[in-house]
Amino acid sequence: MERAIPEFVGIPASAVSCWTTAHADVHWANLTEPLRLLDWEGWGQAPEGFDAATLYAYSLLQPDTAARVPAAFPLLGSPAGLAAKATVCAQLLQTVARGDNLVLEGPLRNWAEELRRR
């Protein structure tokens, strides 16, 4: 986080006040109806809000849906949420740099810019 957030998001890494258990790959393909969370092989400890920030990131291609995620997870508006958002944004921009998640590149860069303006 201390290297990747400044490099990929352009802000200093925030101190993480709370680490918690996270699924670490919450996106729409891992959610079912009725609500079930699939694909747990990457779970572990992450900054509080990491899963909500990940869901937000994967919603960026659908702006109406993305706008609803922070309302469902108010933690994203807190200092802890900023740390989680910066971590997820940096993590996904790293995957873009490796040639993955290219469809998210533009929205992720826009998100990084929003995080820099905060």
C-alpha positions, 0 to 999 in steps of 0.5 A: 500500500505504501508503494502502490497507492502513491505510484498508481493513485498519486496520494500518500497511503492513509494509515489503516485504523482497522483491518478486518476479514474480507472476501477480497474479490467482491464483484457482481459475478461473485454475488448471487440471488438470493444473496450469496458470496462466491469464490472465497479463495482470496479471503483474508485481512484487508482494510475496513471497507475493502469489499465495499470499495471493490464492489464500487470499482467493479460498478464503475462501468455502470454509473447508476449502479456505482452511485448506489454503492456508497449509499449502501456502504456509508463507511466509504465516506469515512477516513477508513473508506478513503484508505480502502478506496485508495487501496482498491484503486491502486490494486486494480490500476496495477492489474491494468498495468499488467494488461488485465481489467483494461475495460476499467482503465478509464473509469479507474483513472477517473476514480484516482483523480477524484481521490486526489482531489479529496 
